[in-house]
């Protein structure tokens, strides 16, 4: 019995339609992108016409376009969100990625719904609930390990819900949707697409006695996610959609990282072709690249696989939130307006415009852009670089210092050009008809396109050469999205057919094949929620559930929730609360965890999980440690200026949204 393969989806980000199209060209099975509004990246919206252009391109390859509608919404925004959902559906979009459950109470189009990362899916129970509520794809928390992901898969139905997981990119230190520092300090909201990245700031860390245990360290800043080595294990745990972070990232990043994971997933698909659990791409075609993908070439804070294989002590980018790049050599001399470097490899070539960097004595990263690079001694790999900025401004620059390169202009130029080809394989058959010839093209998905030509059957003067000419002319698919696997000639003898006639026959058959593919494209089905509505796993919701409108409130009531607090953005939580909940533990990272001290002679029992304090300028936050689930809470309260500004805005521009208590207007 032949087994149907499990489809794997490579899901790439796009800031705009052009980047999205290159993601498709570099092998993405799906792309997620912001619509005109209401996406969780405030400045990453896209016009409907641009989305249509991207959607049409993606659908040629059977790839999908998912639109992010994943902010929490006020009551007065619900109608606009509903209208946008219909707009993108009519433009051909394949799914909406949502966070706000109030959307499920609206008259949405029959478009598939996916749960956003901000939905905070950490448990099998919540995953099962969202499946039963009608969501067809759910992205589980980045913090889950392989066993926890497998438990989510075991609790859900693979035929109804796809498990999605982030495999690459920047890591939000908080459980997604569970960070309110931005709102508490500025009045903006990460859950409404406007995060101020407080996690990337440097902090002074004080213990309970007020002693400094870390100075100017980025203790909430994580390294970047990279699951390249864990893809097989993630597949075995049940992941079927592999998501790349980066809707703010540039074209080069999307090209490179998409190509990197395309190659890795294709290798796995090929090696399991004849296994008991075969795999397949969820879209059509094969992709080739004019470069070798390399994640180290893009901006990264160094890499971690986070918690997939359990807690580790090297997940943080505590020294700097910038990209350190790769070590390339050492300073041999500092001149008046230049720096001499000895490269660690003879293959190293420096270019005008390259970015170099080094760590100063305080372990802060100092950047240096090359204005001009000159080779001094090729045999000794010596280079003289003239920085764009004055030498005197480079702190702690000295002989013997190790230097990294974090921007390689040769690499940048490579990806500025056309760097991939994606083609769908087909088989061509030329046959003769009573009054001419017919060409039939059958592609790898079984779609067929045919065209015929009225042409006299004229014998060729050189039969061997005629057959070669026919195959050559018919095999020219370079300007299309197709490549030919084989050409079959069903002819009584090699006939002479003018090249112009063959070219037109091929073009007509390709057009017919493209039309057949377009007509045969099937939109993703919208899942129906289970009836009667299944109960939510909890009967009480705090501000952490981000309920910001009456429709979301109604949704949870319908699913059996008894007590529902309003979202933090409603300004009801004015005292100290958890502004961030995270699996990252500062105590663990600094070897101050009581669990680490267990069994250590002379240390056991002396280390306690006492609170720590973070200070950045006038901003103060408290770290509290919940050791049973091994979580850290960053505690603080909303600034009075934020509360007062909100009250003023409510007077000038009244907004209706769900509250648990009457609004209090302050002067």
N, C-alpha and C positions, 0 to 999 in steps of 0.2 A: 504494500500500500504506500503510495507516495504521500508525503506530508507537505501541507502548504507551508511556505516559509513565513517566519515571523518578520514583519517589516520593521526596519530601523529608520528613524527619521533624524537627519541632521538639521537642527533648527538654528539658523543664523540671525543675527541682529541687523537692522538697517536704520540709519538716521534719516535717510531720504531714499527716493525711488532709484536713483542712479547706483547708490551703494547696494541696494537690494537686488538690482539686476546683476551686479557683479557677484553677489553672494550666490545667486542662482547659477551664473556661469562657472563659478568655482566649486559647484557641487552641492549646494544646499538643497535639501528636500523640502524645506519650508523656511520662510522668513517671517520674523515678527517686526512690526513697524507701527509707529504712532499714526493715528488718524488725524483729522483736523483739530481734535481737542480731546481732553479727558484721558490722556495717557500719562503714565507715571514718570515721564521725563518732560518737564514743563516747556522746554524749548525744542522739542523734537516732534512737532506736528507736521502733517503733510496734507497738501491739497488733494481733493478727490481725483482730479485729472491725472496727477502724478501717480496716485495709487492705481488707477485704471491701467496706466502704462506698465507699471510693475506687475500687476495681476495678469495682464495679457501675456507678458513675457514668461512669467512663471508657469502659467497653465500650458504653454507649448511643451514643457518638459514634464507635465504632471506634478509640478511642485505647487506648494500651497502658500497662501499669504494670510497671516494671522494679524489682526488689528488689535492694538492694545487700547482697552477702554478700562484701565485698571486703577483709577483713582477712586477715593470715596467721594460721594456726591452730596451736595446740599439738595434740599427739596426743590429749590428753584432751578436746579441744573438737570433734573431728571428728564424733563421733556426734551431738552437739547441733546442729551445723551441718547435718548430713544430715537430721535430723528437722525442722529449721526449713525447709529447702528443700522438703520434702514438705508442710509446713503451708501455706506461701505458694502452692505449686502448687495445692493443693486449694482454697485461697481464690480461685483464678482468676488469679493473677499470670502475666504473659506472659514474663518472662525473669529470670534471675539475673545480676547483674554480679559477676564474681569476679576475684580476684587470685591466690589460692592454687591451684596446679595439682594439689595433693593432692585437691581436691574431685572432679576428673575420675576418680579411682580409686575413688570411692564409689558406692553404689547410689542415685543421684540420680533424681528423677522425670523424665519426658520433657519437661522444660522447656528452652526455648532458653537458651543460655549466651552472655554477652557478656564481653569482656575489659575489665577496669577500667583506668583511667588508671594505676594503680599497677603494671600489667603492663609499663610502660616500653617502648612499641612505637615504636622510632625507625628501624628498618630494614625494607626490603621482605622480607628473609629471615625476620625474626621474625614479621612480619605473615602471611606465607605459612604459616609453621609453625603459628601459632595457628588459622588457618583450617583447616588439615589435621588439627588436633587436635580440631576440633569446635566452635569458637567462631564464632558467626554474625554478631557485630558487634564491631568493635574500634575503640577510641578511640586514635588516634595521638597521639604526644607533641605538646604545645603548641608545642614549639620548632621543629617542622618548617616549612620554607618550602614554597611552592606546588609547586616541582619535586620536592621530596622526597615530598610527599603524592601527587603524580601517579605517582611511582615505586612507591609502596606499592600504589596502585590497579592499576598495570600488572602487578604481581606476584601479584595476587589475582584471584579470580573474582567479579564483581559479583553473579552468581546465587547465590553461596554465602556471601559476607561483605559486610556493609555497613561503609563507612568512616564513623566518627564523629569529630567535632572540636569542641573547646571554642571557642565564639564569644563568650562574655561572662563576666565575673566576675573574682574574685580570682585572681591568678597565684601559684602555688607556684614559688619561684625555682629549686628543685631539679628535676631530672628526676623525675617522679612515681615514688615507691617507692624513691628513691635518697637519702633524707635520714635521718640517724641521730643528729642533734644532740640531739634530745629524749631519745632513749634513753641516749646517752652521759652526759648531764648530769643526768637525773632518774630514769631507769629506766622511764619511760613510753615509748610507742612510737607514732610517726606511722603506721607500717604496721599498727598495731592500733587505730587510730582515736583516738589521744590525743596530738596534736601540741601543743607549747608555744609555737609560733610564734617561735622564736629569730630567724628571718629578719626580724621586724618591730622588733627592738631597735636602739637606737643603739650605734654602735661607734666607738672610736678606731682609726684606721688608721695603722699604722707601716710604714715601709719597712725594707729590709734593714739599714740603718744606725741604725735606731731613731728616725728622724725622723718627726714627726707630719705626715701628708699629708691627713688629714681628721679633724675633731673632732666627736664626737657626731653622726655621720651614720648614717642607716638604709641602709647601703650594700648590704644584701641584700634590701631591700624593693622589690618591683616595683609599678609602676602597675597598674591593672586592665585586663583584656583587653576589647577591643571590636573585633569584626570586621565591624561594620555595613557598611563600605565595601568589604569583600572577599568578600561572599557569592557574587557571580557567579563570581569567580575560583576560589573554593573548590568551587563546583558543577562548574566545568569541570575542576578537578583530581581530581574523583571523590568528594568528600564528599557524603553523602546524609543524615546525621544531624547536626543542629546543636545542640550541647549548651550549656546555660546552667549556669554554676557557681552553687552557693548552697544547699546543704542546711541551712545554719544561718541562712539569710536569712529576713526577715519576709514577711508576706503582701503588703505594698505593693510590695516589690522584685519578688516573683514575678509579681504582676499586671502591673506596669509593663514589666518586661523581656520577659516572654512576649508581651505585646501589641506591643511594639516590633518584635521579630523576626517575629511573625506578619504584621504589615503589610508588612515588607520582603520576606519570602518570598512572600507572596501577590502582590505587585507583580511579582516575577520570574516566578512561575508564569504570571501573566496575559500578560506580554510575550512569553513563549516558547510560548504555547498552540499556535501554528501553525508552529513552527520544526521543523527536522529532529530535534531532541531535546526533545520536549515534556516538561513537568514536571507533577507533581500532588502534592497533599497526601496523606499516608499515613493520614489519618483523615477523617471526614465533617463536613460543615457549614461554615458561614461565621460569622465572629465580628465583631460590631460593638462599639464602645467608646463610653463616655460621657465619655472624656477623651482627650487627645492624648498618646500615650506619649512619654516623655522620659527617657533613661538618666541624664542629668545630675542628675535630681531624687533619685536614690537615692544611698546611700553609695557613694563611689568615691574612689580615690586619684589621680584623673585617669586618662586612658585611653591605651593603646598597642595597636598591632596586633602587638606582640612581634616574632617572627622570620618571620612569614608572607611578608613582602616583603624579607627579608634583615635583617642585623644593623643596628641603629640605636643612636644614642648617647643617646636620651631615654626609655629604657624604665623607668628607676628612679624610685621615689618616695622619694628620699634625704632630703628635709627632714622628712617626717612620714609615718607610716603611717595617719594620720587622714584624714577626708574634708574637703577644703578648700572644697567648694561653689563657688558662682558669685559673682563680684564684683558688688556691688549699689550701692556708693557710697563716700563718704568721711566721716570724722569732721570735723565743723565746730566742735564744742565738747564739752568734758568737764566735766560739772557734778558736784555733790556726790553725787547719787544717780541721775544720768541721763547719757546720751550723745546728742548731737544728730548726725544724719546727713543728708547730702545725697545722695539717690538719683540714680543715673546715668540713670534713665529715669522719666518721669512715670507710666508704667504700673506701677511698683513699688509694691506695697502690703505693709506690714509688719503682722504679726499677733501677738497675745499667744501666747507659746509658741514663736515662731520661734527657730531656732538661728543665731547669728551667730558669725563667727570672724575672726581676723586673724593675721598673722605678726608675732612680736616681733622684736627686733633680732638675735636669734640664729637667726632663720628657723624657730623652733618655732611650731606652731599653737596659738593661745589661743582657747578657746571661750567664748561668752557667750550664755546663754539669756535671751530677752526675757520679763520678767514682764508688762510692759504697754507697748504701742506707741501713740503719739499722733501724728496728723498736725499739724504746726505751720504749714506754709505749702504748700498744694497746688501753687500756681503754681511755686514754687521747689523742689518735691519735698523739702521739709525734714521730717524725722521726729525725734521725741524718744522714746527708748526707755529704759525703766527695767529694768535687768538684775535677774535673780533674786538674784545675789550682789553683795556690796559692791564699789563702784567701786575702792576702794583695792587690791583683790586682783588687778586686771587689769594684768599686766606690760606696760610700754611703750605703754599706751593714750594716744594723743595726737592733737592736731589734725592733719589732713592724711593720716591713716592710711587706707589702703584696707581696706574691710570686705567680707567675703563672707557669703552666707547658705548654710548647709549643712542647714537644716531649714525647710521651708515648711509651716506648719500648714494652709494652705488646700489644699495638695497632699495632705497626710496625710489630711485629712478627706474629700477626694474619693475616695481609694482605700479608706477605711474603709467606704464605702457600696457598694452594688451598682454595678459599673462596666463590665459587659459582658453581652452576650447571644450565645449560640452556638446556631444553628439549622440544622437539616437541611432542605433544600428538598424539596418534594413537589408532585405534580400530583394533583388531586382530580377524580373523575368521578362525578356523580350520574346514575343511570339508573333508569328505571321497570321494575318487575317485575309479573307478573300480579296479585300481591296487595299491592303496595306499591312500595317503593323500595330501591335498593342504592347504597352509597357505596364506591368503590374508591380507595384512596390508594396512589400509587406514588412512592417516594422517590428521591433522586438516586443511590442505590446499586443501584436495581432491586428493592428489597424491596417487597412488596405486602401491604396490609392491607385487608380488606373487612368490611362489616357490612350487614345488611339490616333492613328495617322493614316490618311489616305495617300498611298505612295505605290507606284508600279514596282513589281518584283523584278528588279534589274540585276542580273548575275554580275558578281564582282569579277574583275579581270585577274585579281590575285586573291584567291580565297583565304590563304593563311593571313595575309596582311589585312584583309577586310574584317576578319573576325577580331583581330587585335584592335583595329580601329573602332569597331562597334563597342567592345568592352571599355576602351579608353574613353570614348565620348559619353557612354552611359554612366561611367563611374565618377563623373565630375560633380560631386555634391558639395564642393568647398564653400559655396556661398549660402548653403542651407544649414539646418541644424542636424542633418543626417550624415551618416557614413555608411558605405555599402560593405556588407560582409561577403556577398557573393553575387555574381551575375550569371543568370542562366539564359542560354539562347535556345529557344524552341523554334528552330528554323529548318526548312528542308535543305537549305544550303546557305552559305554566307552570301547575303545579298549586299548590293551597294545601296547605302542610304546616305544622302547628303548630311554633312555635319550639322548644318543649320536645322534640318528637319529633326535630327536626333536630339539636339539641344532643346528644341521646342517641346518635343515629346517628353523629355525628362522634366522640364519645368512644369508642364501640365500635370504630369503624374505626381510631382511633389506637391503642387497646389491642392490636388485632390486628396493626397495623404494628410496634409495639414488640416484640410477641412474635415476629414473623417476623425482626426484626433480631437479637433475642437468640438465636433458634434458628440463624440463619445466621452467627453470629460464629465465625470460625475461629481457633483458637489457633495461635501461631507454632510451626513445626516445630522439633524438636531435630535439629541436624545430627549426622550420624554421622562419627566420626573416620575418616581414611583407614587402610586396612589393607593390608599390615602397617604398623605405626607408622612415621611418617616420622622421620628423624633431626633432632634439634635442631641449629640452626646452629653450635653450639660443643660441644666435648667436655669442657670444664672449666667449672665454675661456682664463683664466689667467693661470699662473704657477700652480695654485691650482688644475688644472685638470690633472696634471701629464702626459702630452703628451711628451713621451721621444723617439719616433721613427716615421719614415715616415709613416708606416702602420697605426699607431694610428691617425696621422694627416689626412691621407686619409679617415679613418673611419668617423671622425667628419665632414670633408668636404662633404662626401657623404650624411651626415645627416643634411646638411644645415648650418653648422657653418661657419661664415665669417672670423673671426679673431681668430687665435690660437697661444697662447704663448707657448714656450717650458717649460718643467718641470723645477723645481727649480734645479734639479741635472745637468741641462745643463749649469749652472754657468752664466746665463744671468742677474739674479737679484742680482746685487752687492750692492745695497743700502739697507736701512732699509725696511723690509717687515714683514708681519705677518708670523712668524716661527711656530706658533701654533694657531689654532682656537678651542675654547672649550666652551661648555655650562656651565662648572664650572666657578664660579665667586669668586675671592679672596675677593672682596669687600663685597659681600653678606655673605660669610662664616665668615667674621670678623665684621659683623653688621655695615658695612660702605656703604651700598647700599642706594642711594637716594629714591628708591621705598619703602624700609623698613622704612624710616624716614617720609614718607607721613602721615600726621595726628598726628604725635607725637608732642605734645606741647613743644615749646622751641627748637625743633630740626628741624622741617620742614623748608626746604629751605636752611639750613646751610650745608648740606652734598651734595657734588657734585661728579660726577663720574670722578674725575681727575685721570690722570695716576699714577701708582705706579711703583716702580723699584725693580727688583729682583737682588740680588748680591750673587754669590757663587765664592769665590776666585777672580780670574780675570775676570770671566764671568759676564756680565751685560745684563739684559733683561728688556724691558719695558712692563708693562701691560696697555693696553688701553681697554676701555669698550664701547661696542656698545649696548646701553640700549634698543633700540627698539626691536631687536630680542633676547635681553638678552643673549649676548655672550661676551666672553673675547678674546682679541687678545694678544698673547705674541710676542712682536716685537723685532727684532734684525737684524743683518746683517752678511753676510758671512765673515769669517776670511780671511785676505789677504793670510795667509799661505795655506789655502784650495784652493784659486783661483790660486796661484802660483804653487802649487803641481799639480793641474789639467792641467795647461798649460804645465808643464814638462812632465806629462804622455802622453799628446796628441802628443808631439814631439817624444817621445820614442816609444809609442804604439798607432798609429793613430786609432781612433774609429769613425765610422760614426753613427751619430744619428741626429734626427730632430732638427733644430735650426730655429729661426725666423730671426736671423741676422748672418752675417758672423762671424766666430770665431776670437777672438782677442788673439794673443799669446803674453804673457808678459814675460819679462826676469826676 
